[in-house]
């Protein structure tokens, strides 16, 4: 790996300070560095548009939190560029490398000594009047959710074209294994080991209390039709991109044609991460 992209969380002072040390260190190893233009302006150096960086590099280092990494995963898309996430945020389920571990982790990456995990992604398509009007890819989740003042919404739900039920709920979450520790978990969904090839459908506050999350194989597809006339309903992608839905709109969700490659610490212990982040065993 000779060309390294570095993308920072916008407005994160800690990320800027770390980059001031990291960039000369990378160049000292003979590596060519590509920094996003928003951060490059602050660092007084040449920068590159974020969408262009995946096509220029062999590896992307993300200095920020899980949210920044999610946005970068969507940028990478089908280019297959591996991502090394450095946690400068809060919980940090997918940005697992700490700032103190960064230099050792990069050395191991250069020596091909780090684990590279393939993480399933989802594609979401919005159909209106039989026409596809939007398409998105996500690493965490696709969520249909009502607004703060909206009533419970009705969602006709089909799996592999077979009718399942009409959920009367605040919404639905379709989550990847990577995203199973995010919104889906707070809505009562299961934790899926992040490299599993499956996804989970989780209702949000369903009116029928027997409605429960369901885990589905990776080759299944889900279609959800908004039956309610309520206009205050939104589709959110990774909690970062929003799309307003109308009555009759159909949201189709299925496995994306590509995966995200995440570089993991060599001594990484996922169950220790769960114990630490979720405070299991504490009183």
Secondary structure, DSSP 8 states (H G I E B T S, - for coil): --EEEEEE-TT-HHHHHHHHHHHHHHHHTT-EEEEBHHHHHHHTS--B-HHHHTTT-SEEEEEE-HHHHHHHHHHHGGG--EEEEEE-SSS-SS--B-GGGHHHHHHHHHTT-SEEEEEEEEEEEEEETTEEEEEEEESSEEEEEE-TT---EEEEEEETTEEEEEEEESEEEEEETGGGGTHHHHTT-----TT-SEEEEEEES-SSTT---EEEETT-EEEEEE-S--S-EEEEETTTEEEEE-TT-EEEEEEEEEEEEEEE-TT--HHHHHHHHTTTT--
